[in-house]
């Protein structure tokens, strides 16, 4: 299921029979960080996830063979807060993947 809310575009899925969820999002046309507060059915406070974010200086940035690596990758461990909510924010041109485990 693909959704769009203003500058954020996202899709989410589940590995059926488990509590492993994946949430993918990207942000365009914003001048300020976009907050996300994501919860998944069956996950509670203390659940763990990994958030991987790719970012570049412009929407047309690209890595090329033998060139400078302009796309930066940041990986963060998250812990669900009250209600099983994972909270983070994304900047302009961020591409993110949140995976629970």
C-alpha positions in Angstrom: 0.0 0.0 0.0 1.5 3.3 -1.1 0.5 6.6 0.6 1.3 10.2 0.2 0.9 12.9 2.8 2.2 16.3 1.7 6.0 16.0 1.3 6.1 12.4 2.5 5.6 9.3 0.4 5.6 5.9 2.0 4.8 2.2 1.8 4.6 -0.4 4.6 4.6 -4.2 4.7 4.7 -7.2 7.1 6.4 -10.6 6.9 3.2 -12.6 7.5 3.3 -14.9 10.6 5.9 -12.7 12.3 6.1 -9.3 13.9 8.7 -8.1 11.4 7.5 -5.0 9.6 9.1 -2.8 7.0 8.3 0.9 6.5 9.8 2.8 3.6 9.5 6.6 3.1 10.9 9.5 1.2 10.5 13.3 1.6 10.4 15.9 -1.2 9.5 19.6 -1.4 9.9 20.6 2.2 11.8 23.3 4.0 11.7 21.7 7.5 12.1 18.2 8.9 9.0 16.0 8.6 8.2 14.0 11.8 7.1 10.4 11.7 5.4 8.5 14.6 4.9 4.9 13.4 3.2 2.0 15.2 2.6 -1.5 14.0 -0.1 -4.0 15.1 1.3 -6.4 17.8 4.4 -4.3 18.7 4.6 -2.7 22.1 6.9 -0.3 24.0 10.4 -1.7 24.0 10.2 -3.3 20.5 13.4 -2.8 18.4 13.9 -1.5 14.9 16.7 -0.4 12.6 16.3 2.9 10.7 18.5 3.3 7.6 18.5 6.8 5.9 20.0 7.8 2.6 20.5 11.5 2.0 22.1 13.6 -0.7 22.6 17.3 -1.3 20.0 17.5 -4.1 17.2 15.5 -5.7 19.5 15.0 -8.7 22.6 13.8 -6.8 24.0 10.4 -7.7 27.0 8.2 -7.1 29.0 7.4 -10.2 31.7 4.7 -10.7 35.1 6.0 -9.6 33.5 9.2 -8.4 32.8 10.9 -5.1 30.3 9.2 -2.9 27.7 12.0 -2.5 24.9 9.8 -1.1 25.3 9.4 2.7 23.9 6.4 4.6 23.1 6.6 8.3 21.9 3.6 10.3 20.2 4.0 13.7 18.8 1.6 16.3 15.3 2.6 17.5 13.3 1.5 20.5 9.5 1.8 20.5 8.1 4.3 22.9 4.8 4.1 24.8 2.1 2.5 22.6 4.7 0.8 20.4 5.5 4.1 18.6 8.8 4.5 16.7 9.6 8.3 16.3 12.0 9.9 13.9 12.1 12.7 11.4 13.3 13.0 7.8 14.9 15.9 6.0 14.5 17.0 2.3 15.5 14.2 -0.1 15.9 11.6 2.6 15.0 8.0 1.7 14.4 5.8 4.8 13.8 2.1 5.6 12.6 1.2 9.1 12.7 -2.6 9.8 11.5 -4.1 13.0 13.0 -7.2 14.5 
